[in-house]
């Protein structure tokens, strides 16, 4: 599903720090504004719609959970490394088209297995750091 630039910007503005206002009457009769965040499920639903086409054209395994995106593949050849880098480039292009970006500080490469070639990857022409472990949903992958 593709959205035009105006719709994407509207959704981003709505999701970012969106609050509802409610007015309640104090015991002294004074009216007071109370701010509280919109429901969590509605925000997740809108975000799910927003990223629904992110995996279009991606050859590797792409996992999406809430605002977390993971690209997974077995890399045992130079061609497999290139496939991941190509998918990273596609994801970066998707982000640009949709007026958003990935948080590079949170992007990490997790190399698994003995004898791993530990290829380097980039996002926005910058190298993605390697990490020996990744905390995920309360567990740690090593």
C-alpha positions as CSV (number, residue, x, y, z in Angstrom):
1,X,0.0,0.0,0.0
2,X,1.5,3.3,-1.0
3,X,0.5,6.7,0.4
4,X,1.2,10.1,-1.1
5,X,3.6,12.5,0.7
6,X,0.9,14.5,2.3
7,X,-0.8,11.4,3.8
8,X,2.5,10.1,5.1
9,X,3.4,13.4,6.7
10,X,-0.1,13.6,8.3
11,X,0.3,10.1,9.8
12,X,3.8,10.8,11.1
13,X,2.5,14.0,12.7
14,X,-0.4,12.2,14.2
15,X,1.7,9.3,15.6
16,X,4.5,11.5,17.0
17,X,3.7,12.8,20.5
18,X,-0.1,12.8,19.8
19,X,-2.2,13.7,22.8
20,X,-5.9,14.0,23.4
21,X,-7.4,16.7,25.5
22,X,-10.1,16.2,28.1
23,X,-11.6,18.8,30.3
24,X,-12.7,17.8,33.8
25,X,-14.3,19.9,36.6
26,X,-12.2,20.4,39.8
27,X,-13.9,20.1,43.1
28,X,-13.6,23.9,43.5
29,X,-15.6,24.3,40.2
30,X,-12.5,25.2,38.2
31,X,-12.2,23.5,34.8
32,X,-8.8,21.9,34.1
33,X,-7.3,20.5,31.0
34,X,-5.9,17.0,31.3
35,X,-3.5,15.5,28.7
36,X,-3.2,11.8,28.0
37,X,-1.9,9.7,25.2
38,X,-4.1,8.2,22.6
39,X,-4.7,4.4,22.9
40,X,-1.7,2.2,22.3
41,X,-3.5,-0.2,20.0
42,X,-4.8,2.5,17.6
43,X,-1.2,3.8,17.2
44,X,0.1,0.3,16.5
45,X,-2.6,-0.3,14.0
46,X,-1.8,3.0,12.1
47,X,1.9,2.2,12.2
48,X,1.2,-1.3,10.8
49,X,-0.7,0.2,7.9
50,X,2.1,2.7,7.3
51,X,4.8,-0.1,7.0
52,X,2.6,-2.7,5.3
53,X,4.5,-2.4,2.0
54,X,8.0,-2.3,3.5
55,X,8.9,-5.8,2.5
56,X,7.9,-5.3,-1.1
57,X,10.8,-6.5,-3.3
58,X,12.9,-7.7,-0.3
59,X,14.5,-11.1,-0.9
60,X,15.7,-11.8,2.7
61,X,13.5,-12.6,5.7
62,X,12.1,-9.4,7.1
63,X,10.5,-9.5,10.5
64,X,8.3,-6.6,11.7
65,X,7.2,-6.2,15.3
66,X,5.8,-2.9,16.6
67,X,8.4,-0.3,15.4
68,X,11.2,-2.9,15.1
69,X,12.3,-4.2,11.8
70,X,14.8,-7.1,11.3
71,X,16.5,-8.4,8.2
72,X,17.7,-12.0,8.4
73,X,19.6,-14.3,6.1
74,X,22.2,-17.0,6.0
75,X,25.4,-15.5,4.5
76,X,27.8,-18.1,3.4
77,X,28.8,-16.6,0.0
78,X,29.7,-13.2,-1.4
79,X,26.4,-13.4,-3.4
80,X,24.4,-13.8,-0.1
81,X,26.2,-10.8,1.4
82,X,25.3,-8.8,-1.7
83,X,21.7,-9.8,-1.4
84,X,21.5,-8.5,2.2
85,X,23.2,-5.2,1.2
86,X,20.8,-4.9,-1.8
87,X,17.8,-5.3,0.6
88,X,19.3,-2.8,3.0
89,X,19.5,-0.3,0.1
90,X,15.9,-1.1,-0.8
91,X,14.8,-0.5,2.8
92,X,16.6,2.8,2.8
93,X,14.9,3.8,-0.5
94,X,11.5,2.8,1.0
95,X,12.3,5.0,4.0
96,X,13.2,8.0,1.8
97,X,10.1,7.6,-0.4
98,X,7.9,7.4,2.8
99,X,9.6,10.5,4.4
100,X,11.0,8.5,7.3
101,X,14.3,6.9,8.2
102,X,15.8,4.1,10.2
103,X,17.4,4.9,13.5
104,X,21.0,4.1,12.6
105,X,22.1,4.1,16.2
106,X,19.8,1.1,16.8
107,X,20.9,-0.8,13.7
108,X,23.3,-3.6,14.5
109,X,24.7,-6.6,12.6
110,X,24.6,-9.9,14.6
111,X,27.1,-12.4,13.2
112,X,26.2,-16.0,14.2
113,X,28.2,-19.2,13.9
114,X,31.8,-20.2,14.0
115,X,33.9,-19.3,11.0
116,X,31.5,-16.4,10.1
117,X,33.0,-14.2,7.4
118,X,31.7,-11.1,9.3
119,X,31.0,-9.1,6.2
120,X,30.5,-5.4,6.6
121,X,27.1,-3.7,5.8
122,X,26.1,-0.1,5.4
123,X,23.0,2.1,5.8
124,X,23.0,5.6,4.2
125,X,26.6,5.1,3.2
126,X,27.7,4.5,6.8
127,X,28.9,1.3,8.2
128,X,26.5,-0.6,10.5
129,X,28.2,-1.6,13.7
130,X,28.6,-5.3,14.7
131,X,27.3,-6.5,18.0
132,X,28.2,-9.7,19.8
133,X,24.7,-10.0,21.2
134,X,21.2,-8.6,20.7
135,X,18.7,-8.2,23.5
136,X,15.3,-9.1,22.1
137,X,12.0,-9.3,23.9
138,X,13.8,-9.9,27.2
139,X,16.1,-12.7,25.8
140,X,19.6,-12.4,24.6
141,X,20.7,-13.8,21.2
142,X,24.5,-14.7,20.9
